[in-house]
Amino acid sequence: GGLSFRQIGLTMALTNVPMVLMPALITFFADRRTDPRRILAGAFMVSGMVLSMLYVSKSLALTLALFVFHGLAFVAMLPLQDGFYFSLVEHRRRSGLATPPYPRVRVFGTVGFILPSVILFFLIRPGGSVKVILPCAVAFCLLSLANTFTLPRLPAGAARNVGEPLPTLEALRKLVSPEARWLCLALGLSYIAMVSYYTFMPIYFRGVIGVEERHIGLIINLGVLIEIGFTVFMPAIQQRLRLKGIMVVGMLGTVLRMALLAACPTIWTAILTQVVHGMEVLALFIAPVMFLNRLAGDRFRNSIQGVFTMIFGGLFRVAGSLSAGWIAERSLTGLLVWTSALVFAAMLVILFLFKRIPDPRELESGGDGEGNAEGAAA
């Protein structure tokens, strides 16, 4: 029984559909005159209600519908929170106030990824029930909802003048502009590869390498722990490599990770290749967000994160999931070769075609010290 690899790919593609629909819409409202704190509060409230209903649902159709609603509420949270952070940074900068660097705020997302796993480990130890998972999720939704009322208030967006383009359109134009198009292409290729890799990595570990199912999560969490260290020290790494260098090094590490797993499928390879996970996250999920903010103006600081997430986090992931299922049915090792080739192509695009986007503060100061320019803000 169970799903075929192609069905797994289709299922993952469907879970990414909300990412195509919501981020640009939600961040559009945040760039107009809607308080982003209230949008976040609404999203967490909807998620909590949906998860509560999932706990009592007995119908497959209702369960699937609730998953869709949860996805619609959840997927816009990350770009909205990124946009909120960068808007706050800009507001404080104009007031002469400093803000912690983006990576040192972003690292709490990684901590939040690990913490529920640790709690659930103790709650569902032998003798425990998996039924505690959803109540635990609802509890974190309520904590997140409460936290939205502690966030600082940002100045309302200016009313749009007649003839002025919508924030979504301004963001889209920036993303396809000469200074950003190669970055977006490289990230699109990388996201196709990463959704393929992470969808089938546990299956590869279990079926090809022979890792016991109970140990797969431990191996993955080792990489996440390493990620915390890299994220905390990213400002120092950025001063030496710059954001473009971080992306090149991180992508190269990802290529080597996938190639080694394909060529030498052993437990030690699975464990040791986790060491590059931290640079991979910096390259594909943190540095790009910082580059995007450099393109943004005040009118579309939220929207540029939302439009990027919709197109490259949504459409490309859907395509990646569908293609991954088809390739995995033929060969899981072949899937790793395919994903490593995609990331290698993306790395070449960044290395040879993408020109770094300077931070506006560098241009204002006439300097070129990227790390110093962003050290206090992003």
Secondary structure, 3 states (H helix, E strand, C coil): CCCCHHHHHHHHHHHCHHHHHCHHHHHHHHHCCCCHHHHHHHHHHHHHHHHHHHHHCCCHHHHHHHHHHHHHHHCCHHHHHHHHHHHHHHHHHHCCCCCCCHHHHHHHHHHHHHHHHHHHHHHCCCCCCHHHHHHHHHHHHHHHHHHHCCCCCCCCCCCCCCCCCCHHHHHHHHHCCCCCHHHHHHHHHHHHHHHHHHHHHHHHHHHHHCCCHHHHHHHHHHHHHHHHHHHHCHHHHHHHHHHHHHHHHHHHHHHHHHHHHHHCCCHHHHHHHHHHHHHHHHHHHHHHHHHHHHHCCHHHHHHHHHHHHHHHHHHHHHHHHHHHHHHHHHCHHHHHHHHHHHHHHHHHHHHHCCCCCCCHHHHHHCCCCHHHHHCCCC
